[in-house]
Amino acid sequence: MIRTALASITLSLMACACAALPSTAQTQTTSATSLPPNNNPIQMNREGPATRSPVRNLSPIAGEEITTIRYWKIKKGTYPQFLRASQDGVWPFFEKIGARIVGMWIVIPPPEGKEASPDYDEVYLTTRYASVDHWAATRDAAAMGGDGPDYAALQAALAVRQSLTIETKVTFLQGVVGPLPPVYMPGTGEKFIPAP
C-alpha cells in the first residue's frame, strides 16, 4: 500500500521536477521538412502491415528511468487539434507499450511579459520511459504493441501532428523528483486584531 502511494506521489511530482532538472547532452532537433525516420509517422514502422502481427512481450526490463521533454513549434491556433490527436491516438498506444505521459502544455505569456508569437504556438510534452533503450524501442512502436486498430489510430494521429508541426526537438533528462508536490495556499484575506 505504501509502495502504491509512493508511486502515485512520484508520478504527480514528475511534472514539477522536470522544469528544474538539467538536460543531458542529447538533444534531437528536427523541422517539418527534414524529419528523421524515427519522427516521421510515414516512416515509423512503415512496413508494419506486411511484417507485423500480434505481439507477445517479454517481462519488463529494468533500466535507469529517463524523462523526455519534447518541444514543438506548431501552426498558430492549432493546439486544441494537436492535443486531441495526442490524447486520442498517440498517448493510448504509447501507454500500452510502457511510456508514461506526464502532460502536454502550450506556452502562455507570463503576466506583464512578452506576448506570444503571432506566427506559431509553442508546445511541450513530458513523457517518462523505463530507459533510453525503452525510448529507442518506441520508435518502432508496432514491434512492442502490434499493428491492430490502435496502431492505425496512432499513425493517423501522428500524421495530424506532423501536418501541424513547424519544428520539433527532444531533450533527454535523468534525475530524481522532489519529495513533495507543489501546493498553492493563498492567504484568506482575514484581518487580525490583538487579543484583549
ZIBELUR-V612710 format. One record per pair of residues at least 12 apart in sequence whose ideal C-beta (glycine too) atoms are under 10 Angstrom apart, sorted by the first residue. I is the first residue (numbers start at 1). J is the second residue. D is the distance in whole Angstrom. If there is no record, write none. Layout:
i	j	d
I	J	D
I	J	D
This chain:
i	j	d
9	177	9
9	179	8
9	180	8
9	181	7
10	65	10
10	128	10
10	176	10
10	177	6
10	179	10
11	100	7
11	102	8
11	128	8
11	177	9
12	102	9
12	177	9
12	181	5
12	182	9
13	102	10
13	176	10
13	177	4
13	178	6
13	179	8
13	180	7
13	181	6
13	182	9
14	65	10
14	67	7
14	100	8
14	102	5
14	103	9
14	126	7
14	127	10
14	128	6
14	177	6
14	178	10
14	181	10
15	67	10
15	102	5
15	103	6
15	105	9
15	126	6
15	177	9
15	181	9
15	182	9
16	102	10
16	177	8
16	178	7
16	180	9
16	181	7
16	182	5
17	67	8
17	102	10
17	126	10
17	173	9
17	175	7
17	176	7
17	177	4
17	178	6
17	181	10
18	67	6
18	68	9
18	69	6
18	102	7
18	103	9
18	124	9
18	126	5
18	128	9
18	171	10
18	173	7
18	175	9
18	177	9
19	69	9
19	124	10
19	126	9
20	175	9
20	177	10
20	178	8
21	67	7
21	69	9
21	171	10
21	173	5
21	174	8
21	175	4
21	176	8
21	177	9
22	171	10
22	173	8
22	174	9
22	175	8
23	67	10
23	68	10
23	69	8
23	171	4
23	172	7
23	173	6
23	174	9
23	175	10
24	66	8
24	132	9
24	171	8
24	172	5
24	173	6
24	174	6
24	175	9
25	171	10
25	172	9
26	66	10
26	68	10
26	132	8
26	170	8
26	171	7
26	172	5
26	173	10
27	69	10
27	71	9
27	169	6
27	170	7
27	171	5
27	172	8
28	68	10
28	70	9
28	168	9
28	169	6
28	170	5
28	171	8
28	172	9
29	71	9
29	167	7
29	168	8
29	169	4
29	170	8
29	171	10
30	165	9
30	167	7
30	168	5
30	169	7
30	170	9
31	73	9
31	165	8
31	166	7
31	167	5
31	168	8
31	169	9
32	73	9
32	74	10
32	75	10
32	162	7
32	163	9
32	164	9
32	165	5
32	166	6
32	167	7
32	168	8
33	166	10
33	167	10
34	167	10
35	162	7
35	165	8
35	168	8
36	139	9
37	139	8
37	140	10
38	135	10
38	136	8
38	138	9
38	139	4
38	140	8
38	170	10
39	70	10
39	139	8
39	158	9
39	162	8
39	165	9
39	168	7
39	169	10
39	170	8
40	158	8
40	159	10
40	162	7
41	90	9
41	154	8
41	155	6
41	156	8
41	157	8
41	158	3
41	159	5
41	160	9
41	161	8
41	162	6
41	163	10
42	155	8
42	158	9
42	159	7
42	162	8
43	139	10
44	138	9
44	139	7
44	140	7
44	141	7
44	142	8
44	154	9
44	155	8
44	158	7
45	139	8
45	140	5
45	141	6
45	142	4
45	143	7
45	145	10
45	147	8
45	151	8
45	154	9
45	155	8
46	142	10
46	155	9
47	142	9
47	147	10
48	140	9
48	141	9
48	142	4
48	143	9
48	146	9
48	147	4
48	151	7
48	152	9
48	155	8
49	142	9
49	147	6
49	151	9
49	152	9
50	147	10
51	142	8
51	143	9
51	147	9
52	140	9
52	141	10
52	142	5
52	143	7
52	145	9
52	146	7
52	147	4
52	148	9
52	151	8
53	142	9
53	146	7
53	147	7
53	148	9
54	145	10
54	146	5
54	147	9
54	148	7
55	97	9
55	142	8
55	143	7
55	144	6
55	145	6
55	146	4
55	147	9
55	148	9
56	146	9
57	97	8
57	98	9
57	143	10
57	144	6
57	145	9
57	146	10
58	144	10
60	98	7
60	130	7
60	134	9
61	98	10
61	130	7
61	131	7
61	133	7
61	134	8
61	137	10
62	130	8
62	131	8
63	129	8
63	130	5
63	131	3
63	132	8
63	133	6
63	134	6
63	135	10
64	130	9
64	131	6
64	132	8
64	133	10
64	174	6
65	100	9
65	128	6
65	129	7
65	130	6
65	131	7
65	132	10
65	134	9
65	173	10
65	174	8
65	175	9
65	176	10
66	127	9
66	128	7
66	129	5
66	130	8
66	131	6
66	132	6
66	133	10
66	134	8
66	135	7
66	172	6
66	173	6
66	174	5
66	175	9
67	100	9
67	102	7
67	126	6
67	127	7
67	128	5
67	129	8
67	135	10
67	171	9
67	172	8
67	173	5
67	174	8
67	175	8
67	177	9
68	99	9
68	102	10
68	125	8
68	126	7
68	127	5
68	128	8
68	129	7
68	132	10
68	135	6
68	170	5
68	171	7
68	172	6
68	173	7
69	102	9
69	124	6
69	125	7
69	126	5
69	127	8
69	169	9
69	170	7
69	171	5
69	172	8
69	173	7
70	104	9
70	123	8
70	124	7
70	125	5
70	126	8
70	127	7
70	168	6
70	169	7
70	170	5
70	171	8
71	107	9
71	122	7
71	123	7
71	124	6
71	125	8
71	167	8
71	168	7
71	169	5
71	170	8
71	171	8
72	104	9
72	106	10
72	120	9
72	121	8
72	122	7
72	123	4
72	124	8
72	125	8
72	161	8
72	164	8
72	165	6
72	166	8
72	167	7
72	168	5
72	169	9
72	170	10
73	107	10
73	117	9
73	119	9
73	120	5
73	121	8
73	122	6
73	123	8
73	165	7
73	166	4
73	167	4
73	168	7
73	169	9
74	106	9
74	120	6
74	121	5
74	122	8
74	123	6
74	161	8
74	163	10
74	164	5
74	165	6
74	166	6
74	167	9
74	168	9
75	119	9
75	120	7
75	121	7
75	163	9
75	164	5
75	165	8
75	166	7
76	116	9
76	117	8
76	118	7
76	119	6
76	120	5
76	121	6
76	164	10
76	166	10
77	120	10
77	121	7
77	164	10
78	120	9
78	121	7
78	123	10
78	160	9
78	161	10
78	163	9
78	164	5
78	165	9
79	104	9
79	105	9
79	106	5
79	107	10
79	121	5
79	122	9
79	123	6
79	164	9
80	106	9
81	160	7
81	161	9
81	163	9
81	164	7
82	104	8
82	106	9
82	121	8
82	123	6
82	125	10
82	157	10
82	160	8
82	161	6
82	163	10
82	164	5
82	165	8
83	104	6
83	105	10
83	106	8
83	123	8
83	125	10
83	161	10
84	157	9
84	160	8
85	153	10
85	154	10
85	156	8
85	157	4
85	158	8
85	159	9
85	160	4
85	161	5
85	162	10
85	163	9
85	164	8
86	101	8
86	104	6
86	123	9
86	125	7
86	157	7
86	158	9
86	160	9
86	161	7
87	101	9
87	104	8
87	157	9
88	153	7
88	154	10
88	156	9
88	157	6
88	160	10
89	150	8
89	151	10
89	152	9
89	153	4
89	154	5
89	155	8
89	156	6
89	157	2
89	158	7
89	159	9
89	160	8
89	161	9
90	104	10
90	125	9
90	127	10
90	141	10
90	153	9
90	154	6
90	155	10
90	156	10
90	157	5
90	158	6
90	160	9
90	161	7
91	104	9
91	125	9
91	127	9
91	154	9
91	157	9
92	145	10
92	150	6
92	153	8
92	154	8
92	157	9
93	138	9
93	141	6
93	142	9
93	144	10
93	145	6
93	146	10
93	148	10
93	150	5
93	151	7
93	152	10
93	153	7
93	154	4
93	155	9
93	157	8
93	158	10
94	127	7
94	129	9
94	138	6
94	141	7
94	144	10
94	145	9
94	154	8
95	127	10
95	145	10
96	141	9
96	144	8
96	145	5
96	146	9
96	150	7
96	151	10
96	154	9
97	129	10
97	134	9
97	137	8
97	138	6
97	141	6
97	142	9
97	143	9
97	144	4
97	145	5
97	146	9
97	154	10
98	128	9
98	129	8
98	130	6
98	134	6
98	137	9
98	138	8
98	144	7
98	145	9
99	127	5
99	128	7
99	129	6
99	130	9
99	134	7
99	135	8
99	138	6
99	141	10
99	144	10
100	126	10
100	127	7
100	128	4
100	129	8
100	130	9
101	125	8
101	126	8
101	127	6
101	128	8
102	125	8
102	126	4
102	127	6
102	128	6
103	124	9
103	125	8
103	126	6
103	127	9
104	123	6
104	124	7
104	125	5
104	126	8
104	127	9
105	122	9
105	123	7
105	124	5
105	125	8
105	126	8
106	121	6
106	122	7
106	123	5
106	124	8
107	121	7
107	122	4
107	123	7
107	124	7
108	121	10
108	122	9
119	166	9
120	165	10
120	166	6
120	167	8
121	164	9
121	166	9
122	166	10
122	167	10
123	161	10
123	164	9
123	165	9
123	168	9
124	171	10
125	168	10
125	170	9
126	173	9
127	170	9
128	173	10
129	172	9
131	174	10
132	172	7
132	174	9
135	170	9
135	172	7
141	154	6
141	155	9
141	158	9
142	154	9
142	155	9
